Amino acid sequence: RRIIQKKNPLKGDRGHLHHLLLDRGWKPQKVAIFYWGATMICGVFGLISAEKQSVQTALTFMGLAAFFIVALNLRSLIRKPQSPEAE
């Protein structure tokens, strides 16, 4: 993402999911609970699908998670206010 935006990939920014959620008004406790819940769901999902179609199931789940993260990033880029320098 940073390379596409022609930014240094080694410098930090606020594009990570927890920053996006905080910028949307989530409290840090809610973000932590979200991450814990997502981890729990992934763990249970992994245990349940350990025997049948685990590769297909894992790829589907990772695709959905990636879509969610990309959608949040695109939404934050679209809603980002223009700086006066850009005009």
Z-matrix of the N, CA and C atoms (Angstrom, degrees):
N
C 1 1.444
C 2 1.520 1 110.45
N 3 1.319 2 116.77 1 -44.35
C 4 1.462 3 119.68 2 -178.61
C 5 1.527 4 111.32 3 -68.16
N 6 1.316 5 117.18 4 -37.56
C 7 1.466 6 120.22 5 179.44
C 8 1.526 7 109.76 6 -65.39
N 9 1.325 8 117.58 7 -41.03
C 10 1.461 9 121.16 8 178.38
C 11 1.525 10 110.43 9 -61.85
N 12 1.329 11 116.93 10 -36.21
C 13 1.466 12 121.20 11 178.86
C 14 1.529 13 112.24 12 -83.30
N 15 1.332 14 116.01 13 6.25
C 16 1.468 15 123.04 14 -179.70
C 17 1.522 16 111.93 15 57.61
N 18 1.354 17 114.56 16 43.35
C 19 1.457 18 121.13 17 175.94
C 20 1.520 19 108.16 18 -116.55
N 21 1.310 20 115.90 19 160.28
C 22 1.457 21 121.65 20 178.82
C 23 1.534 22 109.41 21 -66.22
N 24 1.345 23 117.88 22 120.63
C 25 1.466 24 119.58 23 -179.00
C 26 1.528 25 113.24 24 -71.06
N 27 1.312 26 117.51 25 -11.76
C 28 1.460 27 120.15 26 -179.10
C 29 1.524 28 112.70 27 -93.79
N 30 1.330 29 117.96 28 -6.28
C 31 1.457 30 121.74 29 177.58
C 32 1.517 31 109.38 30 -95.18
N 33 1.308 32 116.07 31 141.41
C 34 1.456 33 120.32 32 -179.83
C 35 1.518 34 112.42 33 -72.98
N 36 1.315 35 115.89 34 157.32
C 37 1.454 36 121.82 35 173.87
C 38 1.525 37 108.29 36 -150.31
N 39 1.300 38 116.42 37 -175.87
C 40 1.461 39 120.84 38 -178.44
C 41 1.530 40 111.16 39 -101.60
N 42 1.310 41 117.82 40 33.08
C 43 1.454 42 121.80 41 -178.24
C 44 1.519 43 114.28 42 -92.78
N 45 1.329 44 117.58 43 -1.62
C 46 1.462 45 120.06 44 179.30
C 47 1.526 46 109.88 45 -74.83
N 48 1.315 47 115.96 46 155.35
C 49 1.455 48 121.32 47 -174.69
C 50 1.526 49 111.78 48 -55.82
N 51 1.326 50 118.46 49 -43.37
C 52 1.465 51 118.82 50 -177.82
C 53 1.531 52 111.18 51 -65.41
N 54 1.327 53 118.15 52 -33.56
C 55 1.464 54 120.24 53 176.17
C 56 1.525 55 111.06 54 -69.26
N 57 1.328 56 116.64 55 -40.12
C 58 1.464 57 120.04 56 178.60
C 59 1.519 58 111.04 57 -62.58
N 60 1.326 59 116.36 58 -40.41
C 61 1.460 60 119.89 59 179.25
C 62 1.524 61 110.81 60 -68.22
N 63 1.328 62 117.21 61 -41.11
C 64 1.460 63 120.79 62 177.28
C 65 1.526 64 110.86 63 -63.00
N 66 1.328 65 117.13 64 -40.70
C 67 1.457 66 121.20 65 178.58
C 68 1.523 67 112.37 66 -65.63
N 69 1.322 68 117.14 67 -22.79
C 70 1.457 69 121.37 68 177.77
C 71 1.522 70 112.21 69 -86.98
N 72 1.316 71 115.98 70 3.65
C 73 1.457 72 119.26 71 175.46
C 74 1.516 73 115.55 72 100.77
N 75 1.324 74 117.81 73 3.13
C 76 1.458 75 119.70 74 177.28
C 77 1.519 76 109.33 75 -69.48
N 78 1.304 77 116.50 76 142.41
C 79 1.464 78 121.15 77 174.22
C 80 1.532 79 108.35 78 -78.78
N 81 1.343 80 117.07 79 151.36
C 82 1.471 81 119.23 80 179.67
C 83 1.531 82 113.29 81 -54.77
N 84 1.335 83 117.02 82 -34.89
C 85 1.464 84 119.94 83 178.45
C 86 1.528 85 110.82 84 -64.30
N 87 1.333 86 116.48 85 -39.47
C 88 1.468 87 120.02 86 -179.94
C 89 1.527 88 110.63 87 -67.92
N 90 1.333 89 116.89 88 -38.26
C 91 1.465 90 120.89 89 177.62
C 92 1.529 91 109.71 90 -63.21
N 93 1.352 92 116.27 91 -43.76
C 94 1.467 93 120.13 92 179.00
C 95 1.522 94 110.99 93 -62.46
N 96 1.313 95 117.10 94 -43.10
C 97 1.470 96 120.62 95 179.13
C 98 1.533 97 110.15 96 -64.58
N 99 1.330 98 117.06 97 -38.50
C 100 1.463 99 121.06 98 176.80
C 101 1.529 100 110.46 99 -59.89
N 102 1.344 101 116.45 100 -46.98
C 103 1.463 102 120.04 101 179.69
C 104 1.525 103 111.04 102 -64.79
N 105 1.326 104 117.40 103 -41.74
C 106 1.471 105 120.11 104 178.17
C 107 1.522 106 110.44 105 -62.41
N 108 1.333 107 116.44 106 -43.80
C 109 1.467 108 120.68 107 179.27
C 110 1.524 109 111.41 108 -63.23
N 111 1.345 110 116.25 109 -43.35
C 112 1.466 111 119.66 110 178.87
C 113 1.523 112 111.02 111 -62.90
N 114 1.340 113 116.20 112 -39.75
C 115 1.461 114 120.45 113 178.07
C 116 1.519 115 110.57 114 -64.45
N 117 1.340 116 116.38 115 -42.90
C 118 1.464 117 120.39 116 178.99
C 119 1.525 118 110.76 117 -62.74
N 120 1.332 119 116.70 118 -43.90
C 121 1.462 120 120.62 119 179.97
C 122 1.525 121 110.36 120 -62.85
N 123 1.332 122 116.56 121 -42.83
C 124 1.470 123 119.88 122 178.26
C 125 1.528 124 111.25 123 -62.75
N 126 1.332 125 116.55 124 -41.41
C 127 1.459 126 120.44 125 179.34
C 128 1.517 127 112.25 126 -63.74
N 129 1.325 128 116.27 127 -48.00
C 130 1.472 129 120.77 128 178.86
C 131 1.525 130 109.70 129 -63.44
N 132 1.319 131 115.89 130 -42.31
C 133 1.460 132 121.32 131 178.83
C 134 1.529 133 110.42 132 -59.57
N 135 1.326 134 116.54 133 -42.09
C 136 1.463 135 120.74 134 178.67
C 137 1.522 136 112.52 135 -65.53
N 138 1.326 137 116.70 136 -39.48
C 139 1.465 138 120.01 137 179.08
C 140 1.528 139 111.79 138 -67.79
N 141 1.324 140 116.09 139 -40.36
C 142 1.465 141 120.16 140 -178.02
C 143 1.525 142 111.19 141 -69.46
N 144 1.324 143 116.47 142 -40.78
C 145 1.460 144 119.45 143 -173.89
C 146 1.523 145 112.70 144 -95.69
N 147 1.314 146 117.53 145 20.28
C 148 1.463 147 120.82 146 -175.18
C 149 1.529 148 112.96 147 -65.86
N 150 1.301 149 117.54 148 -25.73
C 151 1.456 150 118.50 149 -174.25
C 152 1.524 151 114.08 150 -105.36
N 153 1.307 152 117.84 151 -34.55
C 154 1.466 153 119.64 152 -172.48
C 155 1.520 154 111.00 153 -115.25
N 156 1.294 155 115.85 154 126.27
C 157 1.458 156 123.67 155 172.54
C 158 1.530 157 112.04 156 50.28
N 159 1.317 158 116.62 157 40.19
C 160 1.463 159 119.80 158 -174.37
C 161 1.530 160 112.41 159 -65.64
N 162 1.318 161 118.27 160 -36.65
C 163 1.460 162 120.12 161 -179.68
C 164 1.523 163 110.03 162 -66.60
N 165 1.308 164 117.72 163 -48.29
C 166 1.467 165 121.80 164 -179.87
C 167 1.526 166 110.16 165 -62.53
N 168 1.297 167 117.56 166 -42.46
C 169 1.459 168 121.36 167 179.85
C 170 1.518 169 111.10 168 -65.23
N 171 1.317 170 117.45 169 -44.10
C 172 1.465 171 121.41 170 -179.90
C 173 1.524 172 110.92 171 -64.25
N 174 1.327 173 117.51 172 -43.06
C 175 1.457 174 120.63 173 178.94
C 176 1.527 175 111.68 174 -64.24
N 177 1.317 176 116.89 175 -39.43
C 178 1.460 177 120.64 176 177.40
C 179 1.520 178 110.41 177 -63.21
N 180 1.310 179 117.05 178 -45.78
C 181 1.460 180 121.30 179 -179.41
C 182 1.529 181 110.82 180 -64.46
N 183 1.329 182 117.48 181 -43.45
C 184 1.464 183 120.60 182 179.13
C 185 1.527 184 110.81 183 -65.09
N 186 1.319 185 117.05 184 -36.26
C 187 1.463 186 120.50 185 176.95
C 188 1.522 187 112.02 186 -63.87
N 189 1.322 188 116.22 187 -42.07
C 190 1.469 189 119.71 188 177.59
C 191 1.519 190 111.36 189 -65.17
N 192 1.321 191 117.69 190 -41.78
C 193 1.460 192 121.41 191 178.45
C 194 1.526 193 110.32 192 -64.40
N 195 1.326 194 117.55 193 -42.81
C 196 1.465 195 121.00 194 178.94
C 197 1.522 196 110.71 195 -63.86
N 198 1.323 197 117.17 196 -40.68
C 199 1.461 198 120.64 197 177.79
C 200 1.523 199 110.81 198 -60.53
N 201 1.323 200 117.50 199 -43.88
C 202 1.461 201 122.32 200 179.31
C 203 1.523 202 110.91 201 -60.56
N 204 1.317 203 117.18 202 -44.89
C 205 1.460 204 121.55 203 -178.80
C 206 1.527 205 110.94 204 -67.93
N 207 1.318 206 117.65 205 -43.02
C 208 1.467 207 120.95 206 178.89
C 209 1.529 208 109.97 207 -64.47
N 210 1.319 209 117.47 208 -41.08
C 211 1.468 210 120.53 209 179.24
C 212 1.521 211 110.74 210 -62.09
N 213 1.319 212 117.96 211 -41.83
C 214 1.461 213 120.58 212 177.59
C 215 1.526 214 111.22 213 -64.29
N 216 1.330 215 117.02 214 -41.14
C 217 1.464 216 120.51 215 178.67
C 218 1.525 217 111.09 216 -64.01
N 219 1.319 218 117.60 217 -45.72
C 220 1.458 219 120.57 218 179.64
C 221 1.518 220 111.40 219 -64.13
N 222 1.300 221 116.20 220 -39.91
C 223 1.461 222 120.20 221 179.17
C 224 1.524 223 111.02 222 -64.50
N 225 1.325 224 117.46 223 -39.51
C 226 1.463 225 119.83 224 179.08
C 227 1.523 226 111.05 225 -69.53
N 228 1.342 227 117.94 226 -34.07
C 229 1.460 228 120.44 227 177.64
C 230 1.526 229 111.23 228 -68.80
N 231 1.315 230 116.71 229 -37.99
C 232 1.464 231 121.03 230 -179.46
C 233 1.527 232 110.58 231 -69.39
N 234 1.325 233 116.89 232 -40.60
C 235 1.462 234 121.19 233 -176.47
C 236 1.525 235 113.46 234 -84.76
N 237 1.324 236 117.94 235 -6.49
C 238 1.460 237 120.84 236 -177.94
C 239 1.521 238 109.12 237 -63.66
N 240 1.340 239 117.75 238 125.68
C 241 1.461 240 119.41 239 -179.79
C 242 1.524 241 111.55 240 -66.20
N 243 1.318 242 115.69 241 143.62
C 244 1.458 243 121.17 242 179.09
C 245 1.521 244 109.18 243 -71.66
N 246 1.308 245 116.58 244 136.65
C 247 1.466 246 120.14 245 176.05
C 248 1.515 247 108.79 246 -79.97
N 249 1.352 248 118.67 247 153.19
C 250 1.447 249 120.86 248 -179.95
C 251 1.526 250 113.06 249 -60.83
N 252 1.345 251 117.58 250 -24.25
C 253 1.450 252 121.47 251 179.28
C 254 1.516 253 112.44 252 -66.52
N 255 1.341 254 117.20 253 -26.72
C 256 1.469 255 121.63 254 -175.98
C 257 1.514 256 111.76 255 -75.40
N 258 1.329 257 118.10 256 -18.12
C 259 1.463 258 120.42 257 -176.03
C 260 1.491 259 112.11 258 -79.82
